[in-house]
Amino acid sequence: MLSLIFIVASASHFFNIEKTVSRIENANMGFIGNSLGSPETAVILSGIVMFVAGVSLLIGFKTRIAALVLLAVLIPITLTIQVGQMATLGPLFKNIALLGGLLFFSINSKIQKQ
């Protein structure tokens, strides 16, 4: 269930690129979204990563790696979009809860040997 939010969010990154870029540009900490190049590129790349890692987490394939990758994507998203938006603390704490779930899977997943 944790993975579904990332899979659904990836669709927004693919089909609502302009809206997502606008959120970055209007965020108090939007400069973080520009640190990797153009916001459009960051939105598309993060969408791809969220989809692939989200599906991996959903099906239980390499869950530890998938959770760590999603952590690496969610932290800059949270810092860029949610931090500094004091009027909307709910989404910030939702992301903090997601980070906790991802930490759980990154720590408690079985190590797969292949």
C-alpha positions in Angstrom: 0.0 0.0 0.0 2.9 2.4 0.7 4.1 2.0 -2.9 0.8 3.2 -4.4 1.3 6.9 -3.5 4.6 6.9 -5.5 3.0 5.1 -8.5 0.1 7.5 -8.6 2.4 10.5 -8.1 4.6 9.4 -11.0 1.5 9.7 -13.3 1.2 13.3 -12.2 4.8 13.9 -13.0 4.3 12.5 -16.5 0.9 14.0 -17.4 0.9 17.3 -15.5 4.5 18.4 -16.0 3.6 22.1 -16.2 1.6 22.0 -13.0 4.3 20.2 -11.1 7.0 22.6 -12.4 4.8 25.5 -11.3 4.6 24.1 -7.8 8.4 23.9 -7.7 8.8 27.4 -9.0 6.3 28.9 -6.6 7.6 27.0 -3.5 9.6 28.9 -0.9 12.5 26.5 -1.3 12.1 26.0 -5.1 15.7 26.6 -5.7 16.3 23.0 -4.5 14.2 21.8 -7.5 16.6 23.7 -9.8 19.8 22.2 -8.4 19.7 19.2 -10.8 19.1 21.3 -13.9 15.8 22.3 -15.3 12.7 21.7 -13.2 11.1 19.9 -16.2 14.0 17.4 -16.3 13.8 16.9 -12.5 10.1 16.3 -12.7 10.4 13.7 -15.5 13.3 11.9 -13.9 11.7 11.8 -10.5 8.5 10.4 -12.1 10.4 7.6 -13.8 12.2 6.8 -10.5 9.1 6.9 -8.5 7.2 4.6 -10.9 10.0 2.0 -11.2 10.9 1.9 -7.5 7.2 2.1 -6.5 6.4 -1.0 -8.6 9.4 -2.7 -7.3 8.3 -2.1 -3.7 4.7 -3.2 -4.6 5.8 -6.5 -6.0 8.4 -7.1 -3.3 11.4 -7.1 -5.7 14.5 -5.6 -4.1 12.4 -3.8 -1.5 15.4 -2.5 0.4 16.9 -0.8 -2.7 13.5 0.4 -3.8 12.8 2.0 -0.4 16.2 3.6 -0.3 15.7 5.0 -3.8 12.3 6.4 -2.9 13.8 7.9 0.2 16.4 9.6 -1.9 13.7 11.1 -4.2 11.2 12.0 -1.4 13.7 14.0 0.7 14.4 16.7 -1.9 10.7 16.8 -2.9 9.7 17.3 0.7 12.3 20.0 1.2 11.4 21.8 -2.0 7.6 21.7 -1.9 6.5 21.1 1.8 9.1 22.8 3.9 8.3 26.5 4.3 4.6 26.0 3.5 3.4 26.6 7.0 -0.2 27.0 5.9 -0.2 23.4 4.7 1.5 21.3 7.4 -0.6 18.2 6.5 1.3 17.3 3.4 4.6 17.8 5.2 3.7 15.3 7.9 2.3 13.0 5.3 5.7 13.0 3.7 7.4 12.5 7.1 5.1 9.4 7.6 6.0 8.1 4.2 9.7 8.6 5.0 9.1 6.5 8.2 7.5 3.7 6.1 10.3 3.7 3.7 12.9 3.6 6.5 11.0 0.6 7.9 11.3 -1.3 4.6 14.9 -0.3 4.1 15.8 -1.6 7.5 13.6 -4.7 7.7 13.7 -6.1 4.2 15.3 -9.5 3.7 18.6 -9.3 2.0 18.2 -11.0 -1.3 21.1 -13.0 -2.6 21.3 -13.7 -6.3 
